[in-house]
Amino acid sequence: MNTKSIPTANINREAAAALVAAALAAAREIGIEIAVAVTDATGTLRAFERADGAPFLTASVAEDKAWTSASFGFPTHVWNDYVTNDPKVAPLAHLPRMVAVHELFSRCCSLESHVC
C-alpha cells in the first residue's frame, strides 16, 4: 500500500451535470433563478450553469461557494456557523473565494456539499 498518497472521492461529468439540473429545478420550484457550480473534492470546477434570469454576479459566487465547501468538506451554511460563532475562524471569512451564506439561501443548494 502506498502511504504517500491519499485516496480522494471524485465526481464524473454525468453526475456533476445531474446535480446542476437538480439544483436548477429546485430553484425554479421555489421561484428563484440561480447559478450552480459543482466542484470535485479539490475544488476544481466540474459543471456550471447560470439560469437566464440569474444576475451575472451569481456566477462567481456559485463557483466560490462550491470551492469553499470543497476546501473545508462541509456545506457553506455550516461554514457560516463557524464564521459567526468562532472568533478564531471569523477572520478567514474575509479571504478571497471564501463564501459563507445564510441558511435560507443554502436551501436551494443543499443537494451535496460541493454544489452551489
HUDA-V179192 format. One record per residue. N is the residue number from 1. RES is the residue in one small letter. PSI is psi in whole degrees, -180 to 180 (999 if undefined). NEAR is the number of other ideal C-beta (glycine too) atoms within 10 Angstrom. D_LAST is the distance of its C-alpha to the last C-alpha in Angstrom with 2 decimals. Layout:
n	res	psi	near	d_last
N	RES	PSI	NEAR	D_LAST
N	RES	PSI	NEAR	D_LAST
//
This chain:
n	res	psi	near	d_last
1	m	133	3	35.48
2	n	117	6	33.90
3	t	6	5	33.16
4	k	8	4	31.80
5	s	159	7	28.44
6	i	125	6	25.64
7	p	138	6	24.10
8	t	135	8	20.33
9	a	150	7	18.20
10	n	169	12	16.63
11	i	134	20	14.77
12	n	171	11	16.66
13	r	-42	10	15.89
14	e	-45	9	16.70
15	a	-40	14	14.41
16	a	-43	22	11.39
17	a	-38	16	12.55
18	a	-38	15	13.07
19	l	-40	20	9.57
20	v	-48	21	8.55
21	a	-42	13	11.68
22	a	-40	14	11.15
23	a	-42	26	7.94
24	l	-39	19	9.99
25	a	-42	10	12.99
26	a	-39	17	11.81
27	a	-44	19	11.04
28	r	-39	13	14.45
29	e	-33	9	16.04
30	i	7	9	15.47
31	g	29	6	16.40
32	i	157	15	13.61
33	e	130	14	12.37
34	i	171	23	8.89
35	a	144	24	7.38
36	v	131	30	4.91
37	a	138	29	5.14
38	v	127	27	6.58
39	t	164	25	9.04
40	d	-174	17	12.20
41	a	-19	14	13.73
42	t	-1	11	15.07
43	g	7	16	11.95
44	t	130	12	13.18
45	l	129	15	11.10
46	r	-31	20	11.93
47	a	150	22	10.48
48	f	145	18	9.21
49	e	142	17	10.22
50	r	126	17	10.79
51	a	151	16	12.77
52	d	-38	5	16.32
53	g	1	8	16.42
54	a	136	19	13.26
55	p	147	12	14.62
56	f	-30	8	14.71
57	l	-18	9	13.37
58	t	-23	19	9.88
59	a	-52	16	9.78
60	s	-33	13	10.52
61	v	-43	18	8.47
62	a	-45	26	5.12
63	e	-44	21	7.17
64	d	-35	18	8.65
65	k	-44	30	6.07
66	a	-40	30	5.38
67	w	-44	22	9.14
68	t	-46	26	10.02
69	s	-46	27	8.84
70	a	-38	20	10.75
71	s	-38	16	13.54
72	f	-13	16	14.34
73	g	21	10	13.51
74	f	162	15	12.02
75	p	153	22	9.12
76	t	-21	27	8.93
77	h	-25	19	10.89
78	v	-40	16	13.49
79	w	-40	24	13.47
80	n	-41	18	14.35
81	d	-43	13	17.32
82	y	-44	16	18.54
83	v	-38	18	18.47
84	t	-22	12	20.35
85	n	-9	9	22.69
86	d	104	10	23.69
87	p	-21	8	25.62
88	k	-29	7	25.65
89	v	-26	14	21.88
90	a	-41	13	21.44
91	p	-24	9	22.48
92	l	-25	15	19.56
93	a	-19	15	17.26
94	h	3	8	19.15
95	l	149	8	18.55
96	p	142	5	16.88
97	r	-17	13	13.20
98	m	127	17	12.97
99	v	120	19	10.61
100	a	143	19	11.44
101	v	158	18	10.51
102	h	148	10	12.82
103	e	-34	13	12.65
104	l	-45	8	13.08
105	f	-35	17	9.82
106	s	-13	19	8.02
107	r	-42	13	10.10
108	c	-5	20	8.24
109	c	25	24	5.02
110	s	20	16	7.72
111	l	-38	17	8.66
112	e	164	16	8.64
113	s	-20	20	8.20
114	h	25	28	6.61
115	v	130	25	3.79
116	c	999	33	0.00
//
